[in-house]
Amino acid sequence: MPIETAKRTFSEAVQTLERQGWEVINPFDNGLPVEAPYEEHLAADLQLLLDCKALFALRGWQRSNGARIEVAFAKRLGIKVIYEEQILN
């Protein structure tokens, strides 16, 4: 997915979740510049996830290598995984 499309998709999900009362951490706000290496972004995202009670998986997460890693990481640590289909319909 092109970066601008991903940013817009994440931003829309953040707005929707916040309207539902969730406190949201957006991985695009991980403190790194966009041009930082992928591995650094993934490490920063996993670090953010350590402070979360749940991970929200957007539709199509299975097609993203990073999202698959994040979901597996969350499950391994006992962090609840909520799938978009469960709450945004």
N, C-alpha and C positions, 0 to 999 in steps of 0.2 A: 504494500500500500504506500503510495507517495506520502512523504512526511507531512505535507500540508493537509492532506485528507485525514491522516491519522490524528493530527493535532485538533482538527475541527471535530472529528468523531469523539475524541476524548473530552474535549471541552463541552460538547453537547451532553455527554453522559454525566460529567461533573455537575452541570447545572441541574439536570433532572434528579440526580441523586441528592443533591443539596436541598432541593425543593421537598424531597421526601424525608428530610431530617438527618441524612447521613453526613458525617464529617469525612470529607474526601481528600485523599492525597493523590495527586496526578503525577504519574511517572515522568511526564514532560517537565515537571518542576523539580527535578532531582538535583539542581544546582550546577549541572554540567553544561557547557556550550553544546549546541546541536552538533557541531563538527567533531566532538570528542569521539574516540573509538567506541564501537559497538560494545565491546567487552566492558569498558568503563561504565557505560550507561546501564548495562545489565547488572553489574555489581552494585551500582548506586541504587537501582530499582529494588534489588533484593534486600539491600540494607534498609530501605524505607519500609519494605514489607515486614521486617522484623517488629516494627512498632504498630502494626495493624491487627485489628481483630478479625478482619475479613478481607478477602480479595474479590473484586468484582471483575468477572471475565466477560468482555464484550462478545457479541455474536461474531463468530468466525475466528475466535481465539485459537482454534486448532490449526489454523493456517499460518500462525506466527510462531517461529521458533522461540523467540523471547517469551511470549505468553505461555507457551507449553512449559518452558522452564519455570516460570513464575508460579503456574498452577501446581506443578509437581513439588516445588519448594514449599509452597503454602500447605499442601496436603501433608507433606512429610513432617512439617512442624506443628501440625494440628490447627492451622489457621483455616477458618471456615472459607469455603469457596462458594460464591454466589454467582450464578450464571444469569446473564442479561435477560434471558427468556423468563426467569423466575419473577422479576420485579418490574420490568419496564413495559409489559404488555398492556 
